């Protein structure tokens, strides 16, 4: 054995010793009839695993309790900027090594940033899980954040913003969010703006990283053909130098969001061939038990080809190719909206139809057949969506970090089944009594055609 091999062996032995010490005496909770297990390591790092029988894959994700709503105007886009930079290198891996390690075994490695959290994840064969855990943990815990990487990724992110701006069907959702939520952090786009990305410097981003990516804010979720103790040991080894002290894990995001006032009308004038519009209002937080009724209302109203909006706007009248409704939930706020893409001269007519359908449900409710279809669509989507290990990993991460509870599939289905016709009608009645906002993108010369829709 060479001197290098001996040094590496001793280093690995020391790491394993540190990991064993970290695991000693750490209690593990059994959740969901023993299929999901949870351990909190020293320093507040949480590890959740789910053993999925009959699969040969595994997914690991690190969920970080920071997103675009945690930024101020000077750091707008910083959370997403970090998502890019963590792939650029650590003391032990450069960018090519990080990506090649996972791609060489046919795995997937990626990340995404949302308004309230960021996630880094990999999906591989079960035999390659140790490598995947080591790579993802190394990225999150030991990123270098060099000045040269910041400058290189700045250009990439500006191109991403340009690509996003070229898709009015995406941008209109940002316009709508600002119309309802204002220019607060929750109402600003996740990507930031050209001005904010150009102004961010290496020190600001690095300070943001070190302040926000602390163990109490992290959740490591692993699902697939895995063993909890083995996965826990891998995570402990990867984070060994970062775990110390009795720090408690951070709880779910709290607070009470202050809506900035009455929603308004925002029109972005562009020479597009199609108008993109989103009409809606404040929704419900993810902790509101009525969110299940809102979800079924949204599904019945605009959740598929059998929905009211699709049938009325597209099938019967041929006014739009794409029309749907949606509900977004945050820790202390929410959005409910109706989207359509149509010819500019038909925009007002389409919006009036959408608004009138919500009013009609508020007055008369939906039919038993509509409720059954919405319930069946929701049940099937939930269960079928958990057929792969990546989705199960996401359920663990979101349940722990975002929701503060992990409901079993049966528990969620029970809540969906408990929604009644009166519940749906009541929710619609509450929505129509609230002030509504409207986001519009298209070749419009003035706002007069839309002002009455939000009055």
C-alpha positions as CSV (number, residue, x, y, z in Angstrom):
1,X,0.0,0.0,0.0
2,X,1.4,3.4,-1.0
3,X,1.6,6.3,1.4
4,X,-1.4,7.9,-0.5
5,X,-3.5,4.8,-0.1
6,X,-2.6,4.6,3.6
7,X,-3.5,8.2,4.1
8,X,-6.9,7.7,2.4
9,X,-7.6,4.6,4.4
10,X,-6.9,6.3,7.6
11,X,-9.0,9.3,6.6
12,X,-11.9,7.0,5.7
13,X,-11.5,5.2,9.1
14,X,-11.5,8.5,10.9
15,X,-14.7,9.6,9.0
16,X,-16.4,6.4,9.9
17,X,-15.4,6.8,13.5
18,X,-16.9,10.3,13.5
19,X,-20.1,9.1,11.9
20,X,-20.4,6.3,14.5
21,X,-20.0,8.8,17.3
22,X,-22.7,11.1,15.8
23,X,-25.1,8.2,15.5
24,X,-24.6,6.9,19.0
25,X,-27.7,7.4,21.1
26,X,-29.7,9.2,18.3
27,X,-33.3,8.0,18.6
28,X,-35.1,7.0,15.4
29,X,-38.9,7.6,15.0
30,X,-41.0,5.2,13.1
31,X,-43.6,7.0,10.9
32,X,-46.4,5.6,8.8
33,X,-46.5,2.0,10.1
34,X,-42.7,1.6,10.0
35,X,-42.2,2.3,6.3
36,X,-40.9,5.8,7.0
37,X,-38.2,6.4,9.6
38,X,-36.9,9.7,10.9
39,X,-33.7,10.6,12.8
40,X,-32.4,14.0,13.9
41,X,-28.6,14.2,14.0
42,X,-26.6,16.5,16.2
43,X,-26.8,20.1,14.9
44,X,-30.4,19.6,13.8
45,X,-30.0,17.8,10.5
46,X,-33.0,15.6,9.8
47,X,-32.8,12.4,7.8
48,X,-36.0,10.6,6.6
49,X,-36.1,7.4,4.7
50,X,-38.8,5.2,3.1
51,X,-38.2,1.6,2.1
52,X,-40.1,0.8,-1.1
53,X,-40.3,-2.9,-1.7
54,X,-39.9,-4.3,-5.2
55,X,-37.8,-1.5,-6.8
56,X,-34.2,-1.4,-7.8
57,X,-33.8,2.4,-7.6
58,X,-33.3,5.0,-4.9
59,X,-33.7,8.7,-4.8
60,X,-32.0,11.1,-2.4
61,X,-32.9,14.8,-2.0
62,X,-31.7,17.6,0.3
63,X,-34.4,20.1,1.0
64,X,-33.3,23.5,2.2
65,X,-35.7,25.8,4.0
66,X,-34.9,28.9,1.9
67,X,-36.4,30.3,-1.2
68,X,-37.1,33.5,-3.1
69,X,-39.4,34.8,-0.4
70,X,-36.5,35.0,2.0
71,X,-34.7,37.6,-0.2
72,X,-34.9,41.3,0.0
73,X,-34.8,43.5,-3.2
74,X,-31.0,43.6,-3.0
75,X,-30.7,39.8,-3.0
76,X,-33.6,39.0,-5.3
77,X,-32.7,35.8,-7.2
78,X,-30.0,34.8,-4.7
79,X,-31.6,31.5,-3.8
80,X,-31.8,30.4,-7.4
81,X,-28.3,31.7,-8.1
82,X,-27.0,29.4,-5.3
83,X,-28.9,26.5,-6.9
84,X,-26.6,26.9,-10.0
85,X,-23.4,27.5,-8.0
86,X,-23.6,24.4,-5.9
87,X,-23.1,22.3,-9.0
88,X,-19.8,24.2,-9.8
89,X,-17.4,22.5,-7.3
90,X,-16.3,21.6,-3.8
91,X,-12.8,21.0,-2.4
92,X,-12.9,17.4,-3.5
93,X,-14.9,17.6,-6.8
94,X,-15.0,20.0,-9.7
95,X,-18.2,20.6,-11.8
96,X,-17.4,17.8,-14.3
97,X,-16.8,15.3,-11.6
98,X,-20.1,16.1,-9.9
99,X,-22.1,15.6,-13.0
100,X,-20.1,12.7,-14.5
101,X,-20.3,10.7,-11.2
102,X,-24.1,10.4,-11.5
103,X,-24.4,10.3,-15.3
104,X,-21.8,7.5,-15.5
105,X,-24.2,5.2,-13.7
106,X,-27.3,6.3,-15.7
107,X,-28.7,8.4,-12.9
108,X,-30.3,11.8,-12.8
109,X,-28.9,14.8,-10.9
110,X,-30.8,18.1,-10.7
111,X,-32.2,20.9,-8.5
112,X,-35.0,23.4,-8.3
113,X,-35.8,26.6,-6.4
114,X,-39.3,27.6,-5.2
115,X,-40.6,30.5,-3.3
116,X,-40.1,28.8,0.1
117,X,-37.6,26.1,-0.4
118,X,-34.8,24.7,-2.6
119,X,-34.1,21.0,-3.4
120,X,-31.0,19.1,-4.7
121,X,-31.7,15.6,-5.7
122,X,-30.4,12.5,-7.5
123,X,-32.0,9.2,-8.6
124,X,-29.9,6.2,-9.2
125,X,-29.8,2.4,-9.0
126,X,-29.9,1.2,-5.4
127,X,-26.3,-0.1,-5.6
128,X,-25.1,3.5,-6.5
129,X,-26.9,5.2,-3.6
130,X,-23.7,5.6,-1.5
131,X,-22.1,7.6,-4.3
132,X,-25.3,9.7,-4.9
133,X,-25.6,10.6,-1.2
134,X,-21.9,11.5,-1.0
135,X,-22.1,13.7,-4.1
136,X,-25.3,15.6,-3.2
137,X,-24.3,16.1,0.4
138,X,-20.9,17.3,-0.7
139,X,-22.5,19.8,-3.0
140,X,-24.8,21.2,-0.4
141,X,-22.3,21.2,2.5
142,X,-19.0,22.2,0.9
143,X,-19.6,24.4,-2.1
144,X,-16.7,26.7,-2.9
145,X,-18.7,29.7,-4.3
146,X,-15.7,31.1,-6.2
147,X,-15.7,34.5,-7.9
148,X,-15.1,33.0,-11.3
149,X,-18.0,30.6,-10.9
150,X,-20.3,33.5,-9.9
151,X,-19.3,35.4,-13.1
152,X,-19.8,32.3,-15.3
153,X,-23.2,31.4,-13.9
154,X,-24.3,35.1,-13.9
155,X,-24.4,34.8,-17.7
156,X,-26.2,31.5,-17.6
157,X,-28.9,32.8,-15.3
158,X,-29.4,35.9,-17.4
159,X,-30.0,33.6,-20.4
160,X,-32.4,31.6,-18.3
161,X,-34.3,34.8,-17.5
162,X,-34.3,35.7,-21.2
163,X,-35.7,32.3,-22.1
164,X,-38.4,32.7,-19.4
165,X,-39.3,36.1,-20.7
166,X,-39.8,34.7,-24.2
167,X,-42.6,32.5,-22.9
168,X,-45.6,34.7,-22.1
169,X,-47.5,31.7,-20.8
170,X,-45.0,31.5,-18.0
171,X,-44.5,35.2,-17.4
172,X,-48.2,35.9,-17.0
173,X,-48.1,33.9,-13.8
174,X,-45.4,36.2,-12.4
175,X,-47.6,39.2,-13.5
176,X,-50.6,37.7,-11.8
177,X,-48.7,37.0,-8.6
178,X,-47.6,40.6,-8.4
179,X,-51.1,41.8,-9.1
180,X,-52.4,39.8,-6.0
181,X,-49.3,39.6,-3.7
182,X,-47.7,42.9,-4.6
183,X,-44.0,43.5,-4.9
184,X,-43.2,41.8,-1.6
185,X,-40.8,38.8,-1.7
186,X,-43.6,36.4,-2.1
187,X,-44.9,38.3,-5.1
188,X,-41.5,38.6,-6.9
189,X,-40.3,36.1,-9.5
190,X,-38.0,33.2,-8.3
191,X,-35.4,33.9,-10.9
192,X,-34.9,37.5,-9.8
193,X,-34.6,40.3,-12.3
194,X,-31.8,41.3,-14.8
195,X,-30.9,44.2,-12.5
196,X,-30.7,42.1,-9.3
197,X,-28.7,39.3,-10.9
198,X,-26.2,41.8,-12.4
199,X,-25.7,43.5,-9.1
200,X,-25.2,40.3,-6.9
201,X,-21.5,39.8,-6.0
202,X,-19.6,36.8,-4.7
203,X,-19.4,37.9,-1.1
204,X,-23.2,38.6,-0.9
205,X,-24.0,35.1,-2.3
206,X,-21.5,33.3,-0.1
207,X,-22.8,35.1,3.0
208,X,-26.3,34.1,2.1
209,X,-25.2,30.5,1.6
210,X,-23.4,30.2,4.9
211,X,-26.2,31.8,6.8
212,X,-29.1,29.8,5.2
213,X,-27.6,26.4,4.5
214,X,-27.1,25.4,8.2
215,X,-28.0,21.9,9.4
216,X,-31.2,22.9,11.2
217,X,-32.6,24.1,7.9
218,X,-31.8,20.9,6.0
219,X,-33.8,17.8,5.5
220,X,-32.2,14.7,3.7
221,X,-34.9,12.5,2.3
222,X,-34.1,9.0,0.8
223,X,-36.6,6.6,-0.8
224,X,-36.3,3.3,-2.6
225,X,-34.6,0.0,-2.0
226,X,-32.7,1.3,1.0
227,X,-32.1,0.6,4.7
228,X,-32.5,3.4,7.2
229,X,-29.5,2.7,9.3
230,X,-27.2,2.4,6.2
231,X,-28.5,5.6,4.6
232,X,-28.2,7.4,8.0
233,X,-24.6,6.3,8.3
234,X,-23.8,7.6,4.8
235,X,-25.4,11.0,5.5
236,X,-23.6,11.2,8.9
237,X,-20.3,10.5,7.2
238,X,-20.9,13.1,4.5
239,X,-21.9,15.8,7.0
240,X,-19.6,14.7,9.8
241,X,-17.6,18.0,10.0
242,X,-20.8,20.1,10.0
243,X,-22.7,18.3,12.8
244,X,-22.1,19.4,16.3
245,X,-24.0,20.7,19.3
246,X,-27.6,20.2,20.4
247,X,-29.2,22.6,17.9
248,X,-32.8,21.7,17.3
249,X,-34.2,21.3,13.8
250,X,-36.0,24.3,12.4
251,X,-39.8,24.0,12.5
252,X,-42.1,24.7,9.5
253,X,-42.1,28.2,8.2
254,X,-44.5,30.3,10.3
255,X,-45.7,33.9,10.4
256,X,-48.8,35.6,9.1
257,X,-48.5,37.0,5.6
258,X,-49.8,40.5,5.2
259,X,-51.5,40.9,1.8
260,X,-50.4,44.3,0.4
261,X,-53.9,45.5,-0.1
262,X,-56.6,45.2,-2.8
263,X,-55.4,43.1,-5.8
264,X,-55.1,45.1,-9.0
265,X,-54.7,44.9,-12.7
266,X,-51.3,44.5,-14.3
267,X,-51.0,44.6,-18.1
268,X,-47.7,43.8,-19.8
269,X,-47.9,45.1,-23.4
270,X,-46.2,42.9,-25.9
271,X,-46.7,42.4,-29.7
272,X,-47.8,38.8,-29.3
273,X,-50.2,36.9,-31.5
274,X,-52.0,35.5,-28.4
275,X,-53.2,37.1,-25.2
276,X,-52.2,35.3,-22.0
277,X,-54.4,36.1,-19.0
278,X,-54.7,35.0,-15.4
279,X,-57.7,36.1,-13.3
280,X,-57.8,35.2,-9.6
281,X,-57.6,36.1,-6.0
282,X,-56.0,35.2,-2.7
283,X,-56.2,31.5,-1.9
284,X,-55.4,29.4,1.2
285,X,-52.3,28.5,3.0
286,X,-51.0,24.9,3.1
287,X,-52.2,24.6,6.7
288,X,-55.8,25.5,6.0
289,X,-57.9,22.3,6.2
290,X,-60.2,23.8,3.6
291,X,-57.5,23.4,1.0
292,X,-58.9,19.9,0.1
293,X,-62.3,21.5,-0.8
294,X,-60.5,24.2,-2.8
295,X,-58.5,21.5,-4.7
296,X,-61.7,19.7,-5.7
297,X,-63.3,23.0,-6.7
298,X,-60.3,23.8,-8.9
299,X,-60.4,20.4,-10.5
300,X,-64.1,20.5,-11.3
301,X,-63.7,24.1,-12.6
302,X,-60.6,23.8,-14.8
303,X,-58.7,20.6,-14.0
304,X,-59.1,18.6,-17.2
305,X,-60.9,18.0,-20.4
306,X,-64.2,17.3,-18.6
307,X,-63.9,20.4,-16.5
308,X,-66.4,23.3,-16.8
309,X,-63.9,25.8,-18.2
310,X,-62.5,23.4,-20.8
311,X,-66.0,22.4,-22.0
312,X,-67.4,25.9,-22.0
313,X,-64.5,27.9,-23.4
314,X,-62.8,25.4,-25.7
315,X,-65.2,22.6,-26.6
316,X,-68.5,24.6,-27.0
317,X,-67.2,28.0,-28.1
318,X,-63.7,27.4,-29.5
319,X,-62.4,30.5,-27.8
320,X,-59.1,29.2,-26.5
321,X,-56.7,26.3,-26.9
322,X,-55.5,26.3,-23.3
323,X,-57.7,27.1,-20.3
324,X,-57.4,25.8,-16.7
325,X,-57.6,26.7,-13.0
326,X,-55.0,26.3,-10.3
327,X,-54.5,26.7,-6.5
328,X,-51.1,27.5,-5.0
329,X,-50.4,27.1,-1.3
330,X,-47.7,28.8,0.8
331,X,-47.0,28.7,4.5
332,X,-49.3,31.6,5.3
333,X,-50.8,32.6,2.0
334,X,-52.2,31.3,-1.2
335,X,-53.4,32.0,-4.8
336,X,-56.3,30.8,-6.8
337,X,-56.3,31.6,-10.5
338,X,-57.9,31.0,-13.9
339,X,-55.6,30.9,-16.9
340,X,-56.4,31.2,-20.6
341,X,-54.5,31.8,-23.8
342,X,-56.6,33.2,-26.6
343,X,-56.8,35.7,-29.4
344,X,-56.5,39.3,-28.0
345,X,-59.9,40.3,-29.3
346,X,-61.5,37.4,-27.3
347,X,-59.6,38.0,-24.1
348,X,-62.4,39.9,-22.3
349,X,-65.1,37.4,-23.4
350,X,-63.0,34.5,-22.1
351,X,-62.4,36.2,-18.8
352,X,-66.0,36.9,-18.3
353,X,-66.9,33.3,-18.9
354,X,-64.3,32.2,-16.4
355,X,-65.5,34.6,-13.8
356,X,-69.2,33.7,-14.4
357,X,-68.5,30.0,-13.9
358,X,-67.1,30.7,-10.5
359,X,-70.1,32.8,-9.6
360,X,-72.4,30.1,-10.9
361,X,-70.7,27.5,-8.6
362,X,-71.0,29.9,-5.7
363,X,-74.7,30.2,-6.3
364,X,-75.7,26.7,-7.3
365,X,-72.7,24.5,-6.5
366,X,-71.4,21.7,-8.6
367,X,-73.2,18.5,-9.4
368,X,-72.7,15.1,-7.7
369,X,-71.2,13.8,-10.9
370,X,-68.7,16.7,-11.1
371,X,-67.7,16.1,-7.5
372,X,-67.2,12.4,-8.2
373,X,-65.1,13.1,-11.2
374,X,-63.0,15.7,-9.4
375,X,-62.5,13.3,-6.4
376,X,-61.6,10.4,-8.7
377,X,-59.1,12.6,-10.6
378,X,-57.5,13.8,-7.4
379,X,-57.3,10.3,-5.9
380,X,-55.8,8.8,-9.0
381,X,-53.3,11.6,-9.5
382,X,-52.1,11.3,-5.9
383,X,-51.6,7.5,-5.9
384,X,-50.2,7.2,-9.4
385,X,-47.8,10.1,-8.7
386,X,-46.2,8.0,-6.0
387,X,-45.3,5.1,-8.2
388,X,-41.6,6.2,-8.5
389,X,-38.9,6.7,-5.9
390,X,-38.4,10.3,-6.8
391,X,-42.0,11.2,-6.0
392,X,-41.8,9.4,-2.7
393,X,-38.6,11.2,-1.8
394,X,-40.3,14.5,-2.5
395,X,-43.2,13.5,-0.3
396,X,-40.8,12.9,2.6
397,X,-38.9,16.2,2.1
398,X,-42.0,18.4,1.7
399,X,-43.8,16.7,4.5
400,X,-41.0,17.3,7.0
401,X,-39.7,20.7,5.8
402,X,-42.7,22.4,4.3
403,X,-45.8,20.9,5.9
404,X,-44.5,19.9,9.3
405,X,-46.4,16.6,9.1
406,X,-46.3,13.5,6.9
407,X,-49.7,12.3,6.2
408,X,-50.1,8.7,4.9
409,X,-51.7,8.3,1.5
410,X,-54.8,6.9,3.1
411,X,-55.1,9.9,5.4
412,X,-55.0,12.3,2.5
413,X,-57.5,10.2,0.6
414,X,-59.8,10.3,3.6
415,X,-59.7,14.1,3.7
416,X,-60.4,14.2,-0.1
417,X,-63.3,11.8,0.4
418,X,-64.7,13.9,3.2
419,X,-65.3,17.0,1.0
420,X,-69.0,17.6,0.4
421,X,-71.0,19.5,-2.2
422,X,-71.7,22.1,0.4
423,X,-68.0,22.5,1.1
424,X,-67.2,23.2,-2.5
425,X,-70.0,25.7,-2.9
426,X,-69.0,27.5,0.3
427,X,-65.4,27.8,-0.9
428,X,-66.6,29.2,-4.2
429,X,-68.8,31.7,-2.3
430,X,-65.9,32.9,-0.3
431,X,-63.7,33.4,-3.4
432,X,-66.2,35.5,-5.3
433,X,-66.7,37.9,-2.4
434,X,-62.9,38.7,-2.3
435,X,-61.3,41.3,-4.5
436,X,-59.8,39.8,-7.6
437,X,-56.6,40.6,-9.5
438,X,-55.7,40.2,-13.1
439,X,-52.5,39.7,-15.0
440,X,-52.4,40.2,-18.8
441,X,-49.8,39.9,-21.5
442,X,-50.7,40.9,-25.0
443,X,-50.8,43.7,-27.7
444,X,-53.3,45.9,-25.8
445,X,-53.1,49.7,-26.1
446,X,-54.9,50.5,-22.9
447,X,-56.4,48.9,-19.8
448,X,-60.0,49.9,-20.2
449,X,-61.2,46.5,-21.5
450,X,-60.1,44.9,-18.2
451,X,-60.7,47.3,-15.4
452,X,-64.3,46.2,-14.7
453,X,-63.1,42.6,-14.2
454,X,-61.2,43.5,-11.1
455,X,-63.5,46.2,-9.7
